[in-house]
Amino acid sequence: METLGEGDGPIDIHDYRHGLKLLKETRETSLWTNKKGYACPACGKPFEQLFTSEKQHNTFSPSSVTPFCIRREADRVLMFRH
């Protein structure tokens, strides 16, 4: 299983575009589903969805409590929902 963003540098989502499906995008956020079964760079387990945000503040209203991992980069936050 390939891990999304091997190493410590920023993850270029477009390098993995063939295995991700864009569900929603705004100027500062994006939501992707993991079609290929990539592993999460934080825990190594496959994730279901990836949310990226360049916003300073974010509010989440999950319909259910699900495990997630967060990766902080210099200019954005990535949240991997499992």
RASUL-V627780 format. One record per pair of residues at least 12 apart in sequence whose C-alpha atoms are under 10 Angstrom apart, sorted by sequence separation. I is the first residue (numbers start at 1). GAP is how many residues later the second one is. If there is no record, write none. Layout:
i:I gap:GAP
i:I gap:GAP
This chain:
i:4 gap:12
i:20 gap:12
i:21 gap:12
i:22 gap:12
i:34 gap:12
i:35 gap:12
i:36 gap:12
i:68 gap:12
i:69 gap:12
i:19 gap:13
i:20 gap:13
i:21 gap:13
i:34 gap:13
i:35 gap:13
i:67 gap:13
i:68 gap:13
i:69 gap:13
i:19 gap:14
i:20 gap:14
i:21 gap:14
i:33 gap:14
i:34 gap:14
i:35 gap:14
i:67 gap:14
i:68 gap:14
i:17 gap:15
i:19 gap:15
i:20 gap:15
i:21 gap:15
i:33 gap:15
i:34 gap:15
i:66 gap:15
i:67 gap:15
i:18 gap:16
i:19 gap:16
i:20 gap:16
i:32 gap:16
i:33 gap:16
i:34 gap:16
i:66 gap:16
i:17 gap:17
i:18 gap:17
i:19 gap:17
i:20 gap:17
i:32 gap:17
i:33 gap:17
i:16 gap:18
i:17 gap:18
i:18 gap:18
i:19 gap:18
i:20 gap:18
i:31 gap:18
i:32 gap:18
i:33 gap:18
i:50 gap:18
i:52 gap:18
i:13 gap:19
i:17 gap:19
i:19 gap:19
i:31 gap:19
i:32 gap:19
i:49 gap:19
i:50 gap:19
i:51 gap:19
i:52 gap:19
i:53 gap:19
i:54 gap:19
i:56 gap:19
i:58 gap:19
i:16 gap:20
i:30 gap:20
i:31 gap:20
i:32 gap:20
i:47 gap:20
i:48 gap:20
i:50 gap:20
i:52 gap:20
i:54 gap:20
i:55 gap:20
i:56 gap:20
i:30 gap:21
i:31 gap:21
i:47 gap:21
i:54 gap:21
i:55 gap:21
i:56 gap:21
i:16 gap:22
i:29 gap:22
i:30 gap:22
i:31 gap:22
i:47 gap:22
i:53 gap:22
i:54 gap:22
i:55 gap:22
i:29 gap:23
i:30 gap:23
i:53 gap:23
i:54 gap:23
i:28 gap:24
i:29 gap:24
i:30 gap:24
i:52 gap:24
i:53 gap:24
i:54 gap:24
i:28 gap:25
i:29 gap:25
i:43 gap:25
i:52 gap:25
i:53 gap:25
i:23 gap:26
i:25 gap:26
i:27 gap:26
i:28 gap:26
i:29 gap:26
i:42 gap:26
i:43 gap:26
i:51 gap:26
i:52 gap:26
i:53 gap:26
i:22 gap:27
i:23 gap:27
i:24 gap:27
i:25 gap:27
i:26 gap:27
i:27 gap:27
i:28 gap:27
i:42 gap:27
i:43 gap:27
i:51 gap:27
i:52 gap:27
i:21 gap:28
i:22 gap:28
i:23 gap:28
i:25 gap:28
i:27 gap:28
i:28 gap:28
i:40 gap:28
i:41 gap:28
i:42 gap:28
i:50 gap:28
i:51 gap:28
i:52 gap:28
i:20 gap:29
i:21 gap:29
i:29 gap:29
i:40 gap:29
i:41 gap:29
i:42 gap:29
i:50 gap:29
i:51 gap:29
i:11 gap:30
i:20 gap:30
i:40 gap:30
i:41 gap:30
i:49 gap:30
i:50 gap:30
i:51 gap:30
i:40 gap:31
i:49 gap:31
i:50 gap:31
i:47 gap:32
i:48 gap:32
i:49 gap:32
i:50 gap:32
i:4 gap:33
i:5 gap:33
i:6 gap:33
i:8 gap:33
i:47 gap:33
i:48 gap:33
i:49 gap:33
i:2 gap:34
i:3 gap:34
i:4 gap:34
i:5 gap:34
i:6 gap:34
i:7 gap:34
i:46 gap:34
i:47 gap:34
i:48 gap:34
i:1 gap:35
i:2 gap:35
i:3 gap:35
i:4 gap:35
i:5 gap:35
i:6 gap:35
i:46 gap:35
i:47 gap:35
i:1 gap:36
i:2 gap:36
i:3 gap:36
i:4 gap:36
i:5 gap:36
i:46 gap:36
i:1 gap:37
i:2 gap:37
i:3 gap:37
i:4 gap:37
i:13 gap:37
i:42 gap:37
i:43 gap:37
i:45 gap:37
i:1 gap:38
i:2 gap:38
i:3 gap:38
i:4 gap:38
i:42 gap:38
i:2 gap:39
i:3 gap:39
i:13 gap:39
i:40 gap:39
i:41 gap:39
i:3 gap:40
i:4 gap:40
i:40 gap:40
i:3 gap:41
i:39 gap:41
i:40 gap:41
i:2 gap:42
i:3 gap:42
i:4 gap:42
i:40 gap:42
i:1 gap:43
i:3 gap:43
i:4 gap:43
i:1 gap:44
i:2 gap:44
i:1 gap:45
i:34 gap:46
i:29 gap:47
i:31 gap:47
i:33 gap:47
i:34 gap:47
i:28 gap:48
i:29 gap:48
i:30 gap:48
i:31 gap:48
i:32 gap:48
i:33 gap:48
i:29 gap:49
i:11 gap:60
i:10 gap:61
i:10 gap:62
i:11 gap:62
i:10 gap:63
i:9 gap:64
i:10 gap:64
i:8 gap:65
i:9 gap:65
i:10 gap:65
i:10 gap:66
i:11 gap:67
